[in-house]
Structures are given as C-alpha cells and as structure tokens.
Amino acid sequence: MDMNELYRVHQISITQATNAASIEARISHAGRASGYAALIADKQLTFGVDRPTLVSSS
C-alpha cells in the first residue's frame, strides 16, 4: 500500500471504531487503526522522517 492508501484505511478504521455498535467492534476497529498507524510510522521512518506523525502505542 502506498502512503495515501494507508492514511485512507487508517481514517476509515477510526471512523468505524467511533461508530461501532458494540465494544467488541470498537476494540477490533481501534486495533486495526493502531496497526495502520504503526505501518505509517514505519514507512515514514524508512523515508527518513525523524518524528513520524503517527505513532503506534504498542
């Protein structure tokens, strides 16, 4: 995935977590968003960004 696609799916996951009907769905979508955030941060570091804009909590 390129950066635009990663940002897009990250935002979709955040929106789905916010609108989730159950706590289980909220946790699942938030976990997915966190995973995408980690991928974004990794790519930013690969590109030489000193401080990624998104950082995974894990």
N, C-alpha and C positions, 0 to 999 in steps of 0.2 A: 504494500500500500504506500502511496505517496503521502506527503505531509497533509495535503488538503483532505484526502480521504480519511486519514487518522483523526484530524480535527473534527470532521463531519460525524464520524461514528462515535467519537467521544461525546460530542454535544447531544447526539441522539440518545445515548445511554444515560446521560444526566437527566434529560427530559423524561425518559421512561422511568427512571428512579423517582423523580419528583411526582410523577402522575400515577405511580404504581398503586394498585388496589389492595395489595397485601404487603405485609412486612417482608415476607419471603421474596416477593418480586422486587421490592425496593432494594433489598440486600443484594440480590442477583445482579440487577442493573447497575447498582453502585459499584459492585466488584468489577463488572465489565468496564465501567468508566475508569476505574483505577488502573486496570490493566492497559487500557488505551493510553492513559496518561503516562504510564511507565514507558510504553513504546515510543511515545512522542519525545519524552525526555531523553531516552537512549539515542534516538535519531538526532536530536539537537546536539547532544554531546559528540556524536560522530561527525557532525558538521562543524564542530569547533566552538559551539556556544558554551561560554563559561558557566552561565546560570540559566538552566532550562526554565522556560515559562511555566511548565507543568512538572510537578514532581510527585512521584508515587509515594504513598505513605508506608509502603512495605519495605 
